Amino acid sequence: MKSLSTLFIAATLLALVGCNTVKGVGQDLQKAGTTIEDAAKKK
């Protein structure tokens, strides 16, 4: 039972870390898109 709980906690932590990583990539892409958009507006 103890090892099952440990496995569940580890899986939950990995899922949370993965969500933060995906969120960070999304924010980076959004910033890049904004920069490109601003550059296009200046021309």
Wavefront OBJ file of the C-alpha trace (Angstrom):
o trace
v 0.000 0.000 0.000
v 2.838 2.390 0.852
v 4.571 1.879 -2.500
v 1.279 2.465 -4.326
v 0.856 5.793 -2.521
v 4.421 6.772 -3.361
v 3.864 5.898 -7.022
v 0.657 7.949 -7.107
v 2.368 10.988 -5.558
v 5.280 10.718 -7.991
v 2.909 10.495 -10.978
v 0.968 13.511 -9.744
v 4.131 15.576 -9.340
v 5.322 14.651 -12.834
v 1.971 15.655 -14.287
v 2.114 19.023 -12.533
v 5.659 19.677 -13.737
v 4.622 18.766 -17.274
v 1.703 21.199 -17.177
v 3.975 24.024 -16.091
v 6.397 23.203 -18.889
v 3.655 23.268 -21.517
v 2.336 26.519 -20.071
v 5.805 28.058 -20.279
v 6.212 27.031 -23.906
v 2.809 28.528 -24.680
v 3.814 31.820 -23.093
v 7.086 31.872 -25.048
v 5.244 31.272 -28.321
v 2.773 34.001 -27.465
v 5.595 36.494 -26.847
v 7.249 35.510 -30.121
v 3.955 35.975 -31.969
v 3.492 39.401 -30.430
v 6.996 40.430 -31.479
v 6.395 39.286 -35.053
v 3.044 41.038 -35.115
v 4.588 44.298 -33.889
v 7.337 44.067 -36.510
v 4.738 43.546 -39.251
v 2.758 46.583 -38.093
v 5.847 48.810 -38.292
v 6.374 48.085 -42.009
l 1 2 3 4 5 6 7 8 9 10 11 12 13 14 15 16 17 18 19 20 21 22 23 24 25 26 27 28 29 30 31 32 33 34 35 36 37 38 39 40 41 42 43
